[in-house]
């Protein structure tokens, strides 16, 4: 089995920063794609950022320049540094592993941006 555990969510004010972390455990090696998704109340889950095993990254337009995704393939971890947070970033954030079409998800961590 494969398990993903997210951490680092919380309540912050607009303009502040948070760092989310995802740790992967279980019978999976050499993960191809890791990513962060989010789902706000009443909305569809959307991709925030992804990173390949080779370090190639992609970001949603709404977070470009503010969020940075990194990974440590040896440790099977992925982080999402979120700066200049806005109220519209409020959502449950999910870590995802895409192992060549086989998807695994974490339980999610709440991020709330509010003054």
N, C-alpha and C positions, 0 to 999 in steps of 0.2 A: 504494500500500500504506500501511497504518497500523501504526505501531509504538508500543508502550507500554513504558516502562522504569521499573521501580521501584527505589528505593534507600532506605537507612536502616535496614534490619533489623539484628538483632544479638542478643547475649546480655545480658540485664539481670537484676537481682534483683527480687523482688517489691516493689512500691511505687515503683519507678523509672519513668522516662519514656523514650519513644522517639518520633521523628517520621519517618514514612514519606513519601516523595515519589514522584510519578508524573509523567513527562513524556511527552507524546504528540507524535508527529511523523508526517508523511505527509500524504496528500491527504484531509484531513478538516477541516472548518471548522464553527464554530458548534455545538459538541458539546452535545447536549441534556442527557444525564445522565452523570455520572461517579460512580464508586463504588469502594469497597474491600470485598473479600470475603476470607474466610480458610478454610483447610482444615487441620484437625488430623488427625494420623494415625488412620486407621480411621474417620474421620467424613466426612460430606458437606460440600461447600463451602457456606458460608453467607454471607449478606450481613452486613456490619459497619456500613457507613454509605454513604449516597448523597447527592448534591447536584445539583440541577438548574441549568440555565443561569441561572435567576433567583435562585439562592441558597437555595432551599428544601431543607432537610435532613431526613433520616430516619436513625434509628439502631436497631440491634438493642438489645433491652432489656438485654442483658448488658453493654453498653458505655455506656449512657446516663449522662451525668454525668462520664464518665472520658475519652471520646474526642471529638475535634472534627475534623470534615472541613471543609476549605476548598478553594477553587479560584481559579485565575486564568485566566479564559476567554481573555484575549488571549494569554497565554503557553502555553495548553493544558496546564496543570499542575494537579494535585490533591494536597493533603497530608492526612495523617492524624496528628494529634497524639494520642498515647496516653499518658495519665497513670495513676498508681496501678495499674500493671500487675500482673496476677495470673498464677499458673501456668497457669490455664485459658485464658489468652490466647495461649499457645504454639501457633503454627500457621505455615503458609506464607500470606503475605498477597499477594493479587492485586489489581492495579488493573484496573478495567473501564470501558469506554466503551460506552454504549448510544446509538447514533445512530439513534433512532426504529426500534428493532427489530434493527438490525445491531449485533452485539456484537463487541468487540475486547478481548483480554486481554493482560496482561503476563506475564512469565515467572515472576513470584513472587519474594518475598523472605522469608527465614526470620526469624521472631521467636521467641526462646526466653526464657521467664521462669523462672528457677530460682535457688535459693539455693545 
